[in-house]
Amino acid sequence: MLQKGIYTGVIEKDENNNFFCGEYLLDYKMVMAKHVVGDMITIKSIIENPSDISFKKYPKKSKRFDKANNKPEQS
């Protein structure tokens, strides 16, 4: 079973060089440091997107996400 989180999906990049996963904008520096387009990630938390430029397209943003992996469920 995939680890729990808000959303699990694949990192994509739009025509404006924004990294996103589903409807969530991803922190650019975090993606560049640890990930590549196509990585399967799990988003751990979201905030309201503070950027006026990308808010219309991505009203929610995440800085807390990591590669998705299979972990046993904790009981």
Secondary structure, 3 states (H helix, E strand, C coil): CECCCCEEEECEECCCCCEEECCEEECHHHHHHHCCCCCEEEEEEEEECCCCCCCCCCCEEEEEEEECCECCCCC
